[in-house]
Amino acid sequence: MAALKKALPHLVVLILFVLASLIYFSPVLQGETIFQSDIAQFNGIAKQQRDFKAATGEETYWTNGAFGGMPTYQIGARYPNHLIKKLDLTLRFLPRPADYLFLYLISMYILLLVMKVDYKLAFLGALAFGFSTYLIIILGVGHNLKAHAIAYMPLVLSGIILTFRGKYLWGFALTAIAMGLELVANHFQMTYYLLLLVVVLGLAYLVDAFRRKQLPHFFKSVGILCAAVLLAIGFNSANILATAEYAPYSMRGKSELTIKPDGTPKEVTNGLPYDYITEYSYGKLESFNLMVPRFMGGGSGEPLPEESQLIDALRGLGIPPQEANNILRQVPLPMYWGDQPIVEAPAYVGAIVVFLALLGFFLIKGRLRWWLLGGILLSLLLSWGKNFAFLTEFFVDYVPLYNKFRAVSSIQVIIELLLPIAAVIGLHQLFNDFNTKEVRRKALLISGGIVSGLLLVFYLLGSSLFDFQAPYDADVAAALGDAGPVLIEGIQADRIAVFKEDSLRSLGLVLATIAVLFGLLRNAIKETLAVGLLAVLLLIDLVGVDKRYVNEEDFVDRRVMEQPYQRNGADIQIEQDKDGFFRVYDMTTSAFTSGRASFFHNALGGYSAVKMGRIHDLYEFYLMGEQPNMNIINMFNVRYLIRFGDNGGPYAQRNSGANGNAWFVTDYDLVASADEEIQALANINTKQKAVIHQEFAGMLSGKRFAADSTATITLKEFAPNRMVYNSKSTTEGLVVFSEMYYKPGWKLTIDGQEADYFRANYTLRAMVLPAGEHEIVFSFEPEVVQRGSMLSLLSAGIFVLVLLGFGYWNYRNSQSESA
């Protein structure tokens, strides 16, 4: 009975979290789902593997649906013996996206309990974290993997803190499981940022251990945590090993090219280009979005205020309403005036949370203060990217793996994780007698004065302090002629209006919070009432902003997400062609950033941030323009190009020059570098000649191939992971296949005997085929998946044995003590 009584508050909190998740995303209760643009694109390139699984019951680790073919490791592949994945699915029992919000809440709640915070304050902190605007926004646009990884961050920290506290068994078990779940999310960028935070945390514990002369305990804890992380990696071996094997071949790997498409020198790195990494760099001034949501105007698609000065300016020019709407649709006059290319919504943490976190830093002492402050400052400075170039360049050049990730602004998730922790610990300090009442009162006055004073300055003087000019305002004004200055003045007035509105809003919420806390300190209100009032204020603050960007209007019937694209006339025309396997190139959209064609066809384009590096190179060199290089189109067996017709609608243009699934060539050029390899494709007829890198010269042995007019090779069977060809020739020949070259996993047999193949034309497969009639089979059988699956099972077994061993050891110790 005592145990039930102790557990009852936590059960109530659990139920409240379920309710909060379902109420915020209430349309899921009517069977609807949120429309997520990124997931719609993802569903396009993932459709082929899903259809294959549904038809055969077999998992394919290769898809031909996108980019001429690529592994499915980063597009939803499932692996045998992935037991930790089953646990993850069990925890995500609510409909999406309510499942991720629930994970946010419960994970932060557990962390704050581990940090010895009262459950009521832990509940408050979980709300502050879960409803942080950025965490809700990423669910709205479909960054599910990111949300998934962020949700488990607090749980990982819980295990680490338990271990350093000397709770070795619980710390080990929780770290292994939580880190395993973190890796299940398969968003290595977020996990990497968590690692940076853990390093800061570890340094704080190290310094503290040194001062307290407790270094043996520190290193023992580190050893236990390392073992737990190794097991967590083991739980996910198949995915991690497969990803590691694929990474060098992906666009995140090192490119062998030393030139750009225009022939100028290219910076050679073992990661992404610096400009690409820092394209989304948070502005220094923009960081005030953390406490004033529309400090920089809001998101890129932010609606104009109800009493818009821009609309009034258009009316003043005598422009009819319909024409005015057309101008606003065509001319880029966004409310957002920051430096980033596009922002879905501000990364608003909450004025109340920022104030409470500052209060916390006045009250928190020791290593906790330093790792919270250190993590926040590191995250903030790195999020500025090119706007704080010294630190960013250092990390890109010298910190391992940092140059593998783009959109540095997203490291602000660490701020969104740590500020609620600091806020709740600050309340914990204020509610208890760790400091004298005078110290607490003074901290409240100073922190409240700083935050409310700053907000008051923004409200009263902000229009004079800042120019409210977007980077392209001057260009837009010039393009609009005489009307330009008037319209720019109008949009800037609108930016000022929402800036002042939100500054005043934040100020009011902070003052209300200060009043509640002073009431508590003066014993005018009880602690439970204070927590309740703070929870109401917090939800008004965060949910009020969240609902501006993610609300009921974003939900659609579930079938819309399952079928995000509708067939048009071009798709119907192409689907009538049942003559074998071929590809489609969609020129009605940005082919390499759209999953639409992949949803219906075997596409040369697609949507993925980890597409194969060499196909990305070909795109930049030969496919980006209005008219793609037909030599490249032909060698990928693109039978149809989707174009816009004279009537504006899409139609399918048949390409009679497509090379087919495989073909004999009579000549080849050996080249010494990747630069020569890709440049040689500019003008050659790929149907007659191949370009082969010098590294494969030994497989040709200087051979030359005579023309055989009777030689044939045809594709007999095709599936994503298996392609069977029949060939007939009177002489030995050089055959090129219209399939992406990816050596790990693809095996070749000729008449059942294993054979070798090599790369041709920068991206394709080729082989020397003996004379005669043969059956040629390419099958994708990645040994890394089999090996990784066995390691996953072994790791799970070791984990269970370790827990049993710990349990037996504790039992023996307790028996000895009782004796």
N, C-alpha and C positions, 0 to 999 in steps of 0.2 A: 504493500500500500504506500509506503514511504517513497519507493522508487517511482511509482505512478504519479504521486503528488509532485515529485521533483521534475518529472518529465512533462507534466501537463502544460506548463507555460510554453514549452518549446513546441508541443503539438499544436497549441493554439496559434503560435506564430507561423508554423508550417501551413496551417489551413489558411491563415490570412495571406500568406504569400501566394498560395494557389488562387485565392479569390482575387487578389490584386492583379495577378497576371492575366486572369480570364476577364476581369472587368475592363482593364485597359484595352485588351484586344478582344472585346466582346463579340465582334462579328464571327469569330471562330466557332462560337456556340451555335450559330446558324449554318454551319458548314462552309462558311466563306474562308478565304485565305487572303493574306496581304499580297498585293501585286508588287513584286520585287524585280526591278529591271535587270539587275545582274543575274538573278536566278533564271529569268526568262531566257537570257542569252546562254547561260550554263545549260539549261534544259535542251537547247538546240544542239550543242556539241555532244551532250551525253545521251542523246536519244538512241543512237545506233547501238551502243553497248547495252542500254536498257532493253531495247527491242530484242537483241540477241539473247539476253538472259531470260526474258519472258518466253521466247520461242524454244530455247534449248535447255534451259536450266543451268547453263554453263556460264561462268564468268569469263569475259574476254578482257585481256589486258592491253589490247590494241584496238584503236578505232580508225576506220577509213573515212569517218564522217567529217573530219576537219583537217585542214592544213596538209592535205595529201597523205595523211596518216600520222599518228602519234600514239605513244603509250597512254593508258588511261589512269596512270598512277595518281595524277592530280585532278582527275575529273570523276571522282566517285567510285573508284575501284574498291571491291570488297575482297578480303583475304581470308583464307582458312585459319582456324585457331585464333582468331582475333577476339579473345574473350573479353578484353577490356572494352571493346566496342559494344559488346552486349550489355555491359554495365552502364555505359554511356546512354544507350538507347532506353534502358530502364529508367534512368534518372530523367530523361526527357520525355516523360509520359504525357505531357500536355500537348495540345495541337500547336503547330508552329504558327506564329513566332512566340506564343505565350511560353513555350518550353524554355526558350533562351532567357526570357525575363525572369522566370522562376529560378533558373540556374544562377543568374546574377544575384538574386536576393538571398537564396539559401547559402551560397558560397561565401558571400560577405558576412552573413550572420554567423556562420561557423568561425570565420577568422576572428571576428570581434569577441566571440565567446572565448576562443583560445587566448585572446589578449586580456582575458579576465574582466571584461566589461559586462555590466548588468544586462540581462536579456532585453530589457525595455530599450536601453540605449543601443544595443546591438540591432534590434529591430529598426530603430530610427536610422542607424548607419546603413543598413541594408537597403532601405528605401532611397537614401541619398545616392547610393551607388547605382542601384538598379534603374532609377529613373533619370540618371544623368543624360542630358539631351543627346550627346554623341552616341551613347550606347543604344538609345532608342532609334536614332536616325539610321544607324547601320543596319538595323533590322528592317527599316522601311525601304532601303534601296537594295537589300539582298546580300549584304556582306556577312552571310551566315557563318562562314568559317572563322572570320575575325571575331564575331560575337561569341562564337563557341569557345574560342581560345581565351578571350578576355574573361568569360564567365568562370573559368576554372583557376584563374590567377590567384584569387584570395585563398582558395583551397590549398594550392601549392604552398603559399606563404604560411598557412596554418601548420602544415606538417613540418616546415623548416623551423618555425618558432618553437613548436613543441619539442623538437629534437634539441635545440640549443638550451631549452629549459631543463633538460635532463630526462624528459619523458621519452626515452630512446625507443621503446617498442612502439608506442603510439605514434611518435614522430616518424619513425621508419615506415610504418604501415601506411599512414596517411600520405606521406610524401610520395611513396611508390605508387599508390593508387591515384592520387591527385595529379602527379606528373604524367602518369600513364594516360589519364583522361585529357590532360592538356595536349599531349601529343596526338591523341585520337582526333582532336579538332583539325589537325593538319594545316594549321596556319603558322608556318615557321617564323614569319616575321614577328607576329605577336609573341610567340614563345621566346624569340631572341630578345625582344624588349624586356620580357620578364626576367631573362637571364641577366641583363644589365642591372636591373633592380636588385636581383639577388646578390650580385657582386657588391653593390652598395651596402646592402644589408649585412653581408658577410664581413665587409671592412669595419662596419660599426661594431659588430660582435667581436672582431679580432682586437680592435683597439681597447674595447672594454675588458676583454679577457686578459690582455697584457697588463692593463692597469690593476686588475684584481688578482693578478698572478694565477690565472685559471687557464693557461694555454693548453695543458693536457686535455681538459674538458672540451675546449674549442676544437682541437684537432680530432678528438674522438667523435664529436658531433659531425664534423665535416666528413669524416670517413664513413659514418653511418648514412649520411645524406647522399654521398657519392654512390654507395651501394644501392640505395633506394632509387636513385636516378638511373643507374645502369639497368635495374630491373624494369623500370618504367620504359626505358628504351627497348628492352627485350620484349615487353608486352606488345610493342608496336614494330617489331623487327621487320616484318614484311614490307610495310609501307616505308619505313625509314631507309632500309637498304635499297629498295627499288627507287626511291626518290634520289638517294645519293648516287646510284648508278646512272640515273637519267640526267641529273643536274648538269654535268659537263656538256651534254648534247643540247640542252635547252638554251633559250636566249639569256638565262641567268648565268650561264657558263662563260668561259673565256672564248672570245672570238679569235679566229686565226687571221682575220682580215686586218690589214694595216692601212687600208684606204677607204674613203667614203665613196658613195655612188658617183660623185663628180670627179673622182680621181685624186682629190686632195688627201693629205695624210690624216690618218685617224688615230686617236689616242688608243693604245692597246692596253686594256686592263683585264684583270681576271674576274671582273664583275660587271655591273651595269655602268653606263656612262654617267659622269658626274651631273650633267644637265638633266638627265632622265631621273636620277636619284632625287635631285633637289627641285624638280619641277613644281611639286606641291610643298612649298616652304611657308610656314606660318609667319605672318608679319609680326614684328615686335609689338606694334601698337594693337594689332589684332588680338593679342593675348588677353586684352581686357574683355573679350567675349566671354571669358570664364565667369564673369560676374555681371555683365550687361549683355543680354543676348543679341540685341541688334546694334551693338556698338559700331560694327562695320556694315550696318545695313541689313544683316541677316544672311540668308542664302542667296545664291545666284538667281534663283527663280522666285525670290521674295516678292509677294504682291505689293502693289502700291498702297499707301494708307488710304482710308476711306475719304478723307478730305485732301486729295492729292493736289499739290501745287503744280505738278507736271501736267495733270489733266486740265487744270485751270489755265495753264500757259497755252496749251493746244487750243482750248476754246477761245482764248484771247486772240489767237492768230486767225480766228474765223474758220478753223478746220472742222468739217462735219464729224460727228461721233464715229461713224463707221471708218472714215479715212484715218481718224486719230488712232483707232484701234489697230489698223493696218500698219501705221507708222511704228507704234509701240512693239508690234510683233516683229518687224523687220529691222529696226534700229536697236543696237545693243545699248540700252540705257538701264542697266540693272541697279537695284537698290544696293547690292553689295559693292563696296568700293575698296576692297582689299586687293592684295597682289596675286592671290592664287588664281589659276585658270578657271576653276569652278569649285564652288562650295555648296554642298547640299543644304547645310544648316550650320549655325554657329555651334562650337563645342562648349556649350553652356553647362557649367557644373553647378551653378546656383549661387546667388548672392549670399544666401544664408549659409551655405556650406563654406564659401570662401571666408566669411566673417568668423564662423566657428572654428575653422582651421587656424586662422590667425590667432584667435583666442587660445587655441590649443598650444601653439608654439610659444606663447608666453607662460604657459603652465607646465608643459611637458619638460622633463629633464632627462639627461643621460643619452644613452645610445638610441633610444626610440626617437628622440627629437632629431638626432643627426641623420639617421637613415631616412626618415620621412623628408626632412629638408633636402638632403643630398639627392634623393630620388626625384623630388619635384623639380629642383633646379636643373639637374641633368636632363630630365625630360623636356623642360621648357626650352633650354638653350639648344638642344638638338632639334627640337621641332621648328626652330627658326631657320634651319637649313642654310641656304645661300645667304640669308640675312644675318647669319653669324658664322661667316665662312671659315674663320680660323679653326674653330672647334669641329665643324662639319668636315673640312678637308682632312684634319688629323684623323678623325674616325674612319673616313672613307679610305685613307691611305694606309693606316696602321692598325686599326682594330679589326681582328679577323671577322669575316663574313658580313661586316656592316655594309659593304658595297654590293651585296646581293639583293638589297631591298630598296624599293622606291617609296615615294610619298612619305618623306621624313616627318611631315606634320602629324602622321598617325601615332608617333611615339607619345603624343599627349595622352594616350590611354593610361599611361603611368600616373599622370597628374590626376586623371579622373578616378584612378584607383586609390591614390594616397590622400587626396584632400578629404574625402569622406572619413577615412580612418583618423586623420588628424582632428577632424571636427568632432567625432564621437569621443576620442580620447580626451579632447579638450573639455567636453561636457562631463565626462567621467571625472576629470580632475575638479571641475567646478562643483559637481554634485557631492563630492566627498571632501574629507578633511586632510587631503595630502598637503594642502597649503592653508595658511591662515585665511580667515574670511577677508581680511584687508587686502592680502595679496590677490585673492580671487576677484574682489571688487575692483581693484586697480587694473588688473589684466582685462577685465570686462570693459572698463571705461576706455582704456587705451585702444584696444582692438576695435571696439565699437566706434570710437572717435575717428580712427584711421579710415575704416571702411565707409562709414556714413559720411565723413567729411569729403572723401574722394568722390563719392557718388553725388554729393551736393555740388561739388565743383564741376563735375561733368554736366549736371543739369543746368546750372546757372551760367557757366562759362564755356561749355564744350563747343558751342558754335563759333567761338572766337579762337579756341585752342587748336582746332583741327580744320582742315580744308574741305573734307568730305568729297574729294575728287577721286574718281576711279582712274586707273591707268589709261583708259582709252577715251576719256571724256573729251579731251582736246581734239582727237581725230574725228569723233562723232560730230562735234560742233562744226568742224571744218566741212564735213561732208553734207551737213544740213543747210549750209549757206547762212542766210540772214536769220533764219529761225533757230539756228544752232545755239547761240548764247542764251536765248530765252528758255529753250528746253533744258539746257544744262543747268541753268539757274533753278528751274523747276524741280529737277530730280535731286539736286543738292538740297533744296529746301525739304523735300520728302525724307531724305536721309537724316537731316537734322531733326525732323519731327519724330521719327521712330527712335532715334538715339536718345532724345530727351524723354520720350514716353517710357522707354525701358529703364533709363537711369532713375527716373522718379519711381517707377515700379520697384526696382531693386532697393532703393532707399527706403521705401515704405515697409518692405518685408524685413529688412535688416533692423529698422527701428522697432518693429513689432516683436522681433526676436529678442532684442535687447531688453524690451519692457518685460517680457516673460522671464528672462533670466534674472533681472533685478528683483522681480516679484518673488522669485524662488529664494534669492539670497536674503531677502528681508522677511522670509517666512510668511509672505502674504498668500502664496499658493504652494500646494504640496508637489512633491517630486513627480508623482504619477500624472497629475494634471498638467504639469509643465511639459512632460514628455508628450502627452497627448496634444497639447497646443502646438508644440514644435513640429510634431508629425503633420498636423493640419497645415501649418504654414509652409513646411517643406514640400508637401504635395501640391499646394496651390502654386508655389514657386516653380517646381520642376514640371509637373504635369501640365500646368498652364502653358509652358513653352513647348513641351513635347507635342502637345496637341496641335500646335501651329503647323507641324511638319509631318506627323504621323497620326492619322485619325481614321474614323470610320469610312471616309471617302476613298481611302487607299485600298479598301478590300474589294475583292471581286469573287465571283463564283469560282470554286476550286477548279473547274474545267478550264477556265481561262489560263491558269498557270500550267496546267497539264498540257494544254494545247495553246501555247502563247502566240503561235503564228497561224494565219489562215492561208490556205492555198490560193494563189492567184492564177491568172491565165497561163503564165510561164511555167509554173510548177505543174499544172495539169498537163500541159503540152509535153513536158519532159518525162513525166511519169508514164505517159503512153508509150515511151520507148523502152521496150523490154529486151532489147538486143544487148545483153551482156553488161559488163561492169564498166562504168565511165564516171567522169567527174564533171562538176558544174562550177562555174565562176560567176558570182553575182556582182554585176557592175552597177546595180541600182542603189547600192549602199557602200559603206566602207567595208570591203570584203574581209579584211583581216581584223575587224573589230565587231563583227556581227555573227551571231549564231543562227540566223534565220535559214540560210541555205543549208546548213548542216542538219537542220530539223527535218528537211525533206529529201536531201540528196547527199551523195558523196561529194563534199565540197573541197575546193582548193583553199578557201578561206576558212574563217572560224572566229572564235572568241576565247582567248586564253592569254594570261600573263606569263605562262610558262610554255609557250609553243616552242617547237624545236628551233634552235638558233639559226640553222642554215636556211630553213624556209623563210624565216624572218629576214635574213640577208637578201634572199632572192626578191622578196617583196620590196625591200627598199631600193634595190638596184633596178628591177625590171617591171614591177607590177603596180607601183604607186600612182603612176600618172593616169591621165584620162584614157589612154590607150595602152594596155599592157603589151609587153613584148610577146609576140605570138610563138616564138621559139620555145619560151618557157611554158606558155599555155599548152602547146602541142605535146611537149614531152611529159606532161602530167596527165595526158589523155583527157583533156577537157573537151567534151563533146558539145557542150552547150554553154554559151555566155548569156546571162540574163541582162538585158538592156532596157532602156526606156524607148518606147515607140513614139511615133509622131503625135499620137493622141495623149501622150503623157503616161500611158500605162506600161507595165513591164511585159516584155515578150522574150521568148527563148530563141536565140540565134544559133543555129547549128553550125558547128565548126568542122568543116570537111577536112581540115588539115591535121586533126588530132592524130598522134602517132600510134594509138592503140595501146593495149595492155603490155605488150612486149614486142620488140622488133630487132632484127639483125642489122648491124651497122658494118660497113666495110672499111671504115677508117677511124683512126683515133689520134688525138694529140696528147702527148705526155707533157705535163706542166709541173713546175717546181714549187709553186706556192699557191696558197688559197686565193691570193689576189689574182694571179694569172688564171686560175681555175674558174673563178666567177666572171672575170672579164671576157674570157674566151667564148662565153655563152651568148654574147651580145649579137653576133651575126651568123653563127654557124647554123646549118640545117641539121637539127638534132635527129632527124629521121635517118640521116646517112652517116653522121660522124659523132663520135663521143669525145668528151674531154675527161682525161683521167689523171689523177695526181700521181706524182713520181713515187709516192710511198707504195703504190700498188703495182709498180713496174715489174716486180718479180713474178707476179701472177700472170703477166702477159709474156714474159720471157722473149721480148722482141718480136713476137709473132705479128704477121700481117695476114689479113683475111681476104680471101677472094670472094667476089660476088657470086651468090647462088640464087638465081632467079626463081628456083623452085622451093627454096627454104620457107618454111612456115612455122609460126609458133602462136598458139591460141590459148586463151584462158578457158579452162574446162569447168572448174569449180571455184567459187569465191565466197569467203566469209571474212569477217574482220581479222581473224587470227589464223587463217589458212587459205592459201591460193594455189591451185593446181593447174599446171600448163601442160599441153602436149606439143612436142616439137618434131619437125622432120627436116633434115638437111642432108646434102650429099658431102658437105665439107664441114670442117670445124669452123665455128662462127663465134662472133662476139655479140652477145645479146644484152640489150638494155631493157630494164623493166620500169614501168611508170609508177614505181612504189618508192616511198622514202627509205633511204638507207639508215638502218639502226641495228648495229651489229649485236648488242646484248639482247639475246632472246630469240631473234629470227634465225631459224635453222633452214638450211637448204639440203634437199636430197635430190639425186638424179637416179631414177629407177630404184629407189629405196636405199641407195648408198649415199652417205653424207658427203657433201661437196662444199666448196668454198665459193665465196662471191666477194665483190669489192664495190667501191663507190665510183659512180660516173656522173658527169654533169653536175657536180657539186653536191647533189642531193639524192640521186637515184641509185638503185641497185644494178649491178651488171655481173656477167659471168662469161667465161669461155665455155662454150657448149660443144661437146664432141659431135662428130657426124653421126647420122642415123636417126632412128625414132626413139624418143625419150619421154618419160613422164617427169616433170620438174615440180617439186613441191616446196613452197615456202610455208613454214609453220612457226607461229610465235609461241615459244615455250620458255618463258623466262625462269631460269633456274633460281634467280634471286627471290622469287615469290615462294618457291618450294622451300628454299633454305631459310628464308625469313619466317615462314609459318612454323617450321619446326622449332626455331629459336623462341618464338612467341609461346609455344606450348611448354618448352623447357623452362622459360622464365617464370611462367605461372606456377609450374611445379616447384621451382626453387623458392618462390615467394611463400607458398603454403608451408613448405618444410621449415623455412626460417621462422615463420610465425609459430609453428608448433614447437620449434626448438626454444624460442624465447619463452613461450608459455611454460614448457617443461622446466626451464631454468628458474623462472620465477616461482613455480610451484615447489621446486626443491629448496630454494632459498627460504620460502615461507615456512616449509616444514622444519628446516634447520633452526629457524628463529623460534618457532613454537616449542621445539624440543629443549 
